[in-house]
Amino acid sequence: MSVSKVSVAQALAGLAGYDAVIDARSESEFALDRLPGAVNWPTLNDEQRHLVGTEYARISAFDARKRGAVMAARNIAVHVEREVSDLPRSWHPLLYCWRGGQRSGALAHVLGQIGFDVHLLEGGYREYRRAVIADLGRLPATLQFRVLCGKTGSGKSRLLGALAAAGAQVLDLEGLANHRGSVLGSVPGSGQPSQRRFETLVWDALRRFDPARPVFIESESRTVGRLRVPEALLVCMRAAPCLVVDMPLQARVQLLMEDYAHHVADVEGLCARLQVLRAARGHELVDRWQAAARAGRMVEVVHDLLDSHYDPIYLRSMARNFTRFDGAPVVHASDGGPLTLEGIAARLVEQVTLHDVASTVE
């Protein structure tokens, strides 16, 4: 039998060396958050955890453990039969549960008895989470951020993608949050991750960056949809050098019509979302936008939303929150097409260094 306990620091340092990272918690715990690359082999599923917990509290801890042992043994047998039968003796997994105790310990015991070299995460997910929180407070200050600023629809997210394709280091918070960061920013057909999951995804990206190279990031607000940007990251973003993406208004309207095509197709859904702007913009203006949308004048709606709502708010927010926004170099983009943004990305990768950037990127 070979089952060894490893600390969080040891496990994370050697994460790439494991053949599998196995989360023995229930499916809902796994969905909330997990280690990078983990797969879910529940020792007890959600329903079983509830039954055992209820019996533990109301009847007897001893009887609850007996019931739990039966369920766990059956589940572990299923996992072994389904997942392990064809694996070689050299297979080397890392296992964890909430605290590194009974659930992962039971699975580790069986796998160790088979003859696999099993590592068990000491302290489980709870200790891993503490390490993530600590790193989120520490890592941002070790990195050199370059903040892409620009009015709504100026192609910042697309430019981040072009920069990543050109080999730059990119932290795409909207991508990780699965949200475009505005009232109309939800992604159709899918929700946002949990706050914990978002923080894990941000942490996992931060820890992989080379501190000697700049990291491009978009000028997000404190929240992306319903998710909060980690405070230490927000502080570093707001103090970092900025690059202002400038695109003509009509090109921005066209870009938004493309990126928000789902809203163009769902007029009533768009009108419902515009309701939240009544407090800020008044009933008369929102009524006008909704009427124009229902009349099929969507270009007019987008143009007016940018000119009357998003642009003034964005400029005030940038001047207030990003200390190096005023006088920042300007990135001119004639449109949001791939060729335009690929060209800009190539020039930025070439020109931007840790020390300076040309005052204007044409």
Backbone torsions as a table, in degrees:
resi	resn	phi	psi	omega
1	MET	NA	136.5	179.3
2	SER	-136.5	95.2	174.5
3	VAL	-127.1	118.9	-178.3
4	SER	-120.5	139.6	174.4
5	LYS	-86.8	138.7	177.6
6	VAL	-128.7	147.5	177.3
7	SER	-74.8	166.1	176.6
8	VAL	-60.0	-42.9	-179.3
9	ALA	-61.4	-43.7	178.4
10	GLN	-64.7	-43.3	-177.7
11	ALA	-64.0	-45.5	-177.5
12	LEU	-69.6	-34.1	178.4
13	ALA	-65.8	-31.5	-177.8
14	GLY	-111.5	22.7	-172.9
15	LEU	-57.3	-39.4	-177.9
16	ALA	-68.0	-16.7	-176.9
17	GLY	-85.1	-9.1	179.2
18	TYR	-84.1	143.0	176.5
19	ASP	-77.2	-23.0	176.4
20	ALA	-157.6	145.8	170.9
21	VAL	-113.8	115.2	-170.2
22	ILE	-112.5	123.1	178.2
23	ASP	-97.7	114.3	-176.4
24	ALA	-90.4	5.4	179.3
25	ARG	-76.4	176.8	180.0
26	SER	-72.6	168.7	-175.1
27	GLU	-65.0	-34.8	179.5
28	SER	-72.7	-36.7	175.3
29	GLU	-62.9	-42.1	179.0
30	PHE	-63.5	-41.9	-178.9
31	ALA	-66.2	-33.0	-179.2
32	LEU	-64.7	-42.9	177.6
33	ASP	-175.8	161.9	-176.9
34	ARG	-166.2	167.9	175.1
35	LEU	-68.2	153.8	177.6
36	PRO	-56.8	129.9	175.9
37	GLY	78.1	4.4	-175.5
38	ALA	-70.4	149.2	170.8
39	VAL	-116.0	158.2	-171.5
40	ASN	-105.8	114.7	171.1
41	TRP	-119.7	83.6	-174.7
42	PRO	-64.2	127.4	171.3
43	THR	-72.9	-38.3	169.7
44	LEU	-132.0	133.2	177.4
45	ASN	-82.6	179.2	-174.8
46	ASP	-57.9	-46.6	-178.2
47	GLU	-64.1	-42.2	-179.6
48	GLN	-66.2	-40.4	177.4
49	ARG	-60.1	-40.9	179.5
50	HIS	-64.2	-44.4	-179.6
51	LEU	-62.5	-46.5	-178.4
52	VAL	-66.7	-41.5	179.6
53	GLY	-63.7	-40.1	178.8
54	THR	-64.5	-44.4	179.3
55	GLU	-65.0	-38.2	179.5
56	TYR	-60.7	-42.4	-176.1
57	ALA	-79.5	-34.2	-169.6
58	ARG	-103.0	-24.4	-172.8
59	ILE	-118.3	-72.4	-174.4
60	SER	-162.1	132.8	176.2
61	ALA	-62.9	-38.8	-178.8
62	PHE	-64.7	-47.1	179.0
63	ASP	-64.5	-37.2	179.1
64	ALA	-64.4	-39.5	179.1
65	ARG	-65.8	-37.9	177.7
66	LYS	-62.9	-46.9	179.0
67	ARG	-61.8	-44.0	179.6
68	GLY	-63.3	-37.3	179.9
69	ALA	-63.7	-40.3	178.5
70	VAL	-62.7	-47.4	-179.4
71	MET	-64.5	-44.0	-178.7
72	ALA	-63.6	-42.1	-179.5
73	ALA	-61.4	-41.1	179.0
74	ARG	-65.7	-44.2	-179.5
75	ASN	-64.8	-42.4	179.7
76	ILE	-63.8	-39.1	177.7
77	ALA	-60.2	-40.5	178.7
78	VAL	-64.6	-45.1	179.4
79	HIS	-60.3	-45.3	-177.8
80	VAL	-64.1	-44.6	-178.3
81	GLU	-66.1	-39.5	-175.9
82	ARG	-79.5	-38.9	-168.3
83	GLU	-107.4	-23.8	-165.4
84	VAL	-107.3	-20.8	-169.8
85	SER	-51.8	-39.2	-174.7
86	ASP	-100.2	9.2	-176.5
87	LEU	-84.0	145.0	179.0
88	PRO	-76.3	163.9	-180.0
89	ARG	-61.4	-25.2	-177.3
90	SER	-76.8	-7.0	-179.9
91	TRP	-57.2	132.7	-168.6
92	HIS	-133.0	95.2	-176.7
93	PRO	-98.8	158.3	168.1
94	LEU	-109.6	130.1	-178.5
95	LEU	-118.1	148.0	173.4
96	TYR	-155.6	159.0	168.9
97	CYS	-134.8	-150.2	-175.2
98	TRP	-66.8	-48.7	-178.7
99	ARG	-122.2	11.1	-178.9
100	GLY	74.0	29.5	-174.1
101	GLY	-108.5	-117.5	-167.0
102	GLN	-67.8	-44.2	-173.8
103	ARG	-66.9	-52.2	178.4
104	SER	-72.1	-31.1	179.3
105	GLY	-63.3	-40.5	179.8
106	ALA	-64.8	-44.0	178.8
107	LEU	-66.1	-41.4	179.2
108	ALA	-62.8	-38.8	179.6
109	HIS	-59.7	-46.3	-179.3
110	VAL	-64.8	-46.0	-179.4
111	LEU	-65.0	-36.7	177.1
112	GLY	-66.7	-39.1	177.9
113	GLN	-64.1	-32.9	176.0
114	ILE	-62.8	-35.2	179.6
115	GLY	126.3	4.7	178.0
116	PHE	-78.1	152.3	175.1
117	ASP	-88.0	101.6	-171.4
118	VAL	-106.6	134.7	171.5
119	HIS	-108.5	134.0	-179.0
120	LEU	-113.9	124.7	-175.6
121	LEU	-72.7	115.9	-179.0
122	GLU	-69.3	125.7	-178.2
123	GLY	85.8	-10.8	173.9
124	GLY	61.6	-156.6	-178.7
125	TYR	-58.1	-34.0	-177.1
126	ARG	-59.9	-43.6	178.4
127	GLU	-71.0	-35.8	175.8
128	TYR	-60.5	-44.4	-180.0
129	ARG	-61.4	-40.6	177.7
130	ARG	-62.3	-38.7	178.6
131	ALA	-66.7	-38.9	178.1
132	VAL	-62.8	-46.6	-180.0
133	ILE	-61.1	-42.8	179.2
134	ALA	-62.6	-43.8	-179.4
135	ASP	-67.2	-35.9	178.5
136	LEU	-64.4	-26.6	175.7
137	GLY	-82.0	-17.9	-174.0
138	ARG	-106.8	-42.9	-169.9
139	LEU	-64.0	-41.6	-175.9
140	PRO	-54.5	-37.3	-177.4
141	ALA	-70.3	-13.7	179.0
142	THR	-88.6	-4.6	-172.9
143	LEU	-113.2	157.8	-178.8
144	GLN	-108.1	99.7	-175.8
145	PHE	-88.1	147.8	169.4
146	ARG	-124.3	116.8	-170.7
147	VAL	-96.1	121.3	174.9
148	LEU	-82.9	113.6	177.2
149	CYS	-105.9	169.3	178.6
150	GLY	148.1	152.6	-177.5
151	LYS	-63.7	160.5	179.2
152	THR	-54.5	132.6	178.7
153	GLY	86.8	7.2	-178.3
154	SER	-87.2	8.1	171.6
155	GLY	85.8	22.2	-177.8
156	LYS	-62.1	-44.4	-179.7
157	SER	-66.7	-40.6	177.1
158	ARG	-63.8	-39.3	179.4
159	LEU	-66.0	-37.2	174.9
160	LEU	-58.4	-42.7	177.6
161	GLY	-63.1	-40.7	178.3
162	ALA	-66.5	-37.6	177.5
163	LEU	-64.8	-42.8	177.8
164	ALA	-61.8	-42.2	178.9
165	ALA	-65.2	-27.1	179.6
166	ALA	-85.8	1.0	175.4
167	GLY	100.6	3.3	179.0
168	ALA	-77.6	158.9	172.3
169	GLN	-82.9	127.8	-173.5
170	VAL	-133.9	133.9	170.7
171	LEU	-112.7	105.2	-176.2
172	ASP	-98.3	90.0	-176.8
173	LEU	-65.3	-36.8	179.3
174	GLU	-66.6	-38.1	176.5
175	GLY	-63.9	-44.0	179.6
176	LEU	-67.5	-33.5	-179.7
177	ALA	-85.8	-7.5	-177.3
178	ASN	53.1	49.3	-177.8
179	HIS	-160.4	144.8	-177.8
180	ARG	-91.9	6.7	167.3
181	GLY	81.7	17.7	178.0
182	SER	-138.4	179.0	178.3
183	VAL	-55.8	-34.3	-178.0
184	LEU	-99.6	17.9	-167.1
185	GLY	-90.1	-0.4	-179.0
186	SER	-66.0	145.9	-179.4
187	VAL	-91.3	121.8	-175.7
188	PRO	-62.7	138.6	174.9
189	GLY	84.7	-2.4	179.5
190	SER	-152.3	146.5	-179.5
191	GLY	-97.9	-179.4	177.2
192	GLN	-84.7	155.1	174.0
193	PRO	-69.4	171.5	173.1
194	SER	-68.1	163.8	176.7
195	GLN	-59.4	-41.8	179.4
196	ARG	-62.9	-42.5	-179.2
197	ARG	-65.6	-41.9	177.3
198	PHE	-58.5	-44.9	179.7
199	GLU	-64.2	-38.2	176.2
200	THR	-63.2	-42.7	-179.7
201	LEU	-64.7	-40.7	176.9
202	VAL	-63.8	-47.5	178.9
203	TRP	-58.2	-45.2	-177.4
204	ASP	-63.1	-35.4	176.9
205	ALA	-71.2	-45.7	-177.2
206	LEU	-60.2	-41.8	-174.7
207	ARG	-69.7	-16.7	-178.9
208	ARG	-91.6	-11.8	-176.4
209	PHE	-74.5	148.2	174.4
210	ASP	-85.6	116.2	-178.0
211	PRO	-62.4	-17.1	-178.7
212	ALA	-82.4	-6.0	-179.0
213	ARG	-121.7	148.2	180.0
214	PRO	-67.5	153.7	176.6
215	VAL	-118.4	119.6	178.6
216	PHE	-84.4	137.4	-178.6
217	ILE	-148.0	150.8	179.6
218	GLU	-85.9	153.2	-176.9
219	SER	-77.7	75.8	-178.7
220	GLU	-79.2	159.8	172.7
221	SER	-83.7	-170.9	-177.6
222	ARG	-65.1	-27.2	179.2
223	THR	-126.5	149.6	172.5
224	VAL	-119.0	102.8	-168.7
225	GLY	67.0	-124.6	179.0
226	ARG	-97.7	3.4	-175.2
227	LEU	-98.6	140.5	-179.1
228	ARG	-92.0	133.3	173.3
229	VAL	-72.5	132.6	178.8
230	PRO	-52.0	135.8	-170.3
231	GLU	-59.4	-45.4	-177.9
232	ALA	-63.2	-36.4	177.2
233	LEU	-67.0	-42.9	179.7
234	LEU	-59.9	-43.7	179.8
235	VAL	-61.2	-44.7	-179.6
236	CYS	-67.3	-39.6	177.1
237	MET	-58.6	-46.2	-173.0
238	ARG	-72.3	-17.3	177.7
239	ALA	-99.5	-2.1	-173.1
240	ALA	-84.1	159.4	173.4
241	PRO	-60.0	144.2	-177.7
242	CYS	-111.1	153.4	168.6
243	LEU	-126.3	123.1	-175.8
244	VAL	-95.9	117.4	177.4
245	VAL	-85.5	121.1	-177.8
246	ASP	-114.5	122.7	-179.4
247	MET	-136.5	139.8	179.7
248	PRO	-57.3	148.9	-175.7
249	LEU	-56.9	-44.3	-177.4
250	GLN	-64.3	-35.9	177.0
251	ALA	-67.5	-35.7	177.2
252	ARG	-66.4	-40.4	177.2
253	VAL	-60.2	-45.8	179.7
254	GLN	-60.9	-42.9	-179.8
255	LEU	-61.9	-43.9	-179.5
256	LEU	-68.0	-35.0	176.0
257	MET	-61.4	-33.3	178.0
258	GLU	-76.8	-48.9	-175.1
259	ASP	-71.6	-26.1	-179.1
260	TYR	-113.5	37.6	-179.1
261	ALA	-58.6	-29.4	179.4
262	HIS	-65.0	-32.9	176.7
263	HIS	-74.4	-35.8	176.9
264	VAL	-61.9	-38.7	-179.0
265	ALA	-76.9	-27.2	-177.5
266	ASP	-111.8	79.8	-174.1
267	VAL	-62.5	-44.1	-178.1
268	GLU	-67.5	-35.0	175.4
269	GLY	-63.4	-40.9	177.3
270	LEU	-63.7	-44.8	-179.9
271	CYS	-61.3	-36.9	178.2
272	ALA	-64.8	-40.1	179.9
273	ARG	-69.1	-32.3	178.8
274	LEU	-66.9	-17.4	-179.6
275	GLN	-57.4	-33.8	-175.3
276	VAL	-69.4	-13.3	-179.7
277	LEU	-88.4	-0.8	-177.4
278	ARG	-61.9	-41.0	-178.4
279	ALA	-63.6	-36.2	-176.9
280	ALA	-84.7	-35.7	-171.5
281	ARG	-114.1	-7.8	176.7
282	GLY	90.0	156.1	-175.8
283	HIS	-67.8	-39.8	-175.2
284	GLU	-61.5	-45.2	-178.2
285	LEU	-68.7	-44.1	179.3
286	VAL	-64.5	-40.0	175.8
287	ASP	-58.5	-40.4	-179.6
288	ARG	-65.9	-42.3	178.6
289	TRP	-63.4	-44.3	-179.0
290	GLN	-64.4	-40.7	178.9
291	ALA	-64.5	-41.4	178.8
292	ALA	-65.1	-40.3	178.8
293	ALA	-63.1	-43.6	-179.4
294	ARG	-69.2	-23.6	177.8
295	ALA	-86.6	0.7	178.0
296	GLY	86.4	10.3	-178.6
297	ARG	-95.6	60.0	-172.3
298	MET	-69.2	-34.6	178.3
299	VAL	-60.9	-41.0	177.9
300	GLU	-61.8	-41.6	-179.8
301	VAL	-62.4	-48.1	-178.3
302	VAL	-63.3	-44.1	179.4
303	HIS	-58.3	-45.7	-176.6
304	ASP	-71.8	-36.9	176.7
305	LEU	-60.4	-43.5	178.9
306	LEU	-65.0	-51.0	-173.0
307	ASP	-69.3	-38.1	-173.2
308	SER	-95.8	-25.6	-172.6
309	HIS	-118.4	-66.1	-170.2
310	TYR	-66.9	-45.2	-175.3
311	ASP	-62.3	-49.7	179.4
312	PRO	-60.7	-41.3	179.7
313	ILE	-64.2	-43.3	-176.7
314	TYR	-63.8	-46.3	-177.7
315	LEU	-64.1	-40.1	177.2
316	ARG	-64.9	-42.4	-179.4
317	SER	-64.2	-43.0	-179.2
318	MET	-63.8	-46.2	-178.8
319	ALA	-63.3	-32.0	-177.3
320	ARG	-81.8	-36.0	-168.3
321	ASN	-106.3	-24.9	-176.7
322	PHE	-109.4	107.9	-168.5
323	THR	-67.5	-19.1	-177.1
324	ARG	-113.6	24.2	179.6
325	PHE	-74.7	-47.3	-179.8
326	ASP	-63.2	127.6	179.8
327	GLY	78.5	8.9	-179.7
328	ALA	-68.9	151.4	176.0
329	PRO	-56.3	146.9	-177.3
330	VAL	-105.8	132.7	175.6
331	VAL	-106.3	109.7	-177.6
332	HIS	-87.1	125.3	177.4
333	ALA	-126.0	120.0	-178.6
334	SER	-71.4	-27.3	179.8
335	ASP	-160.7	179.2	-178.6
336	GLY	-101.9	20.4	-179.6
337	GLY	-71.9	157.6	-176.8
338	PRO	-58.8	-42.5	-177.5
339	LEU	-64.5	-41.8	178.7
340	THR	-61.2	-48.3	-175.7
341	LEU	-73.5	-32.9	175.8
342	GLU	-63.7	-39.5	178.4
343	GLY	-65.3	-42.5	178.3
344	ILE	-64.2	-43.5	-179.7
345	ALA	-60.4	-43.1	179.7
346	ALA	-61.3	-40.7	-179.8
347	ARG	-70.4	-37.1	178.7
348	LEU	-66.6	-42.4	178.5
349	VAL	-60.0	-36.6	-179.6
350	GLU	-75.1	-38.1	-170.5
351	GLN	-92.4	-36.4	-173.8
352	VAL	-75.1	126.2	175.8
353	THR	-123.9	-179.2	177.8
354	LEU	-69.6	-14.0	-171.2
355	HIS	-106.8	-35.9	-173.1
356	ASP	-163.1	172.4	175.4
357	VAL	-149.1	147.3	177.5
358	ALA	-56.8	150.5	-175.3
359	SER	-66.7	-24.8	178.6
360	THR	-143.9	135.1	174.1
361	VAL	-112.1	110.0	-176.4
362	GLU	-79.7	NA	NA
